[in-house]
């Protein structure tokens, strides 16, 4: 039986966005399913964004900004990656 491979390291940008998504969602008291439904994406895609597995597109950041009522530039605040 082979060794289990360690998980892929998360991209800093993805992790940064995921943490901000989690914070916004919890502040509103919304479930992942509820937010995904409101912004019209699949639950699994939203979970992947929030867990830092995927980077959101510019269009998705715009939609998230509208939903959470934050300035689109807010997503970049505090990010010090490459």
NORDA-V879825 format. One record per backbone hydrogen bond with DSSP energy under -0.5 kcal/mol. CO is the residue of the C=O (numbers start at 1). NH is the residue of the N-H. E is the energy in kcal/mol with one decimal. If there is no record, write none. Layout:
# NORDA-V879825
co=[CO | CO]
nh=[NH | NH]
e=[E | E]
This chain:
# NORDA-V879825
co=[11 | 12 | 13 | 14 | 15 | 16 | 17 | 18 | 19 | 20 | 21 | 22 | 23 | 24 | 25 | 25 | 26 | 31 | 32 | 33 | 34 | 35 | 36 | 37 | 42 | 43 | 44 | 45 | 46 | 47 | 48 | 48 | 49 | 57 | 58 | 59 | 60 | 61 | 62 | 63 | 64 | 65 | 65 | 71 | 72 | 73 | 73 | 74 | 76 | 78]
nh=[15 | 16 | 17 | 18 | 19 | 20 | 21 | 22 | 23 | 24 | 25 | 26 | 27 | 28 | 29 | 30 | 29 | 35 | 36 | 37 | 38 | 39 | 41 | 40 | 46 | 47 | 48 | 49 | 50 | 51 | 53 | 54 | 52 | 61 | 62 | 63 | 64 | 65 | 66 | 67 | 68 | 69 | 70 | 74 | 75 | 76 | 77 | 77 | 79 | 80]
e=[-2.6 | -2.5 | -2.5 | -2.7 | -2.3 | -1.8 | -2.8 | -2.6 | -2.2 | -2.5 | -2.9 | -2.7 | -2.2 | -1.7 | -0.7 | -2.1 | -0.6 | -2.2 | -2.6 | -2.3 | -2.3 | -2.3 | -2.5 | -0.8 | -2.2 | -2.6 | -2.2 | -2.2 | -2.8 | -2.4 | -2.9 | -1.1 | -1.4 | -2.4 | -2.0 | -2.3 | -2.8 | -2.4 | -2.3 | -2.4 | -2.9 | -0.9 | -1.9 | -2.2 | -1.0 | -1.2 | -0.8 | -0.7 | -2.0 | -0.5]
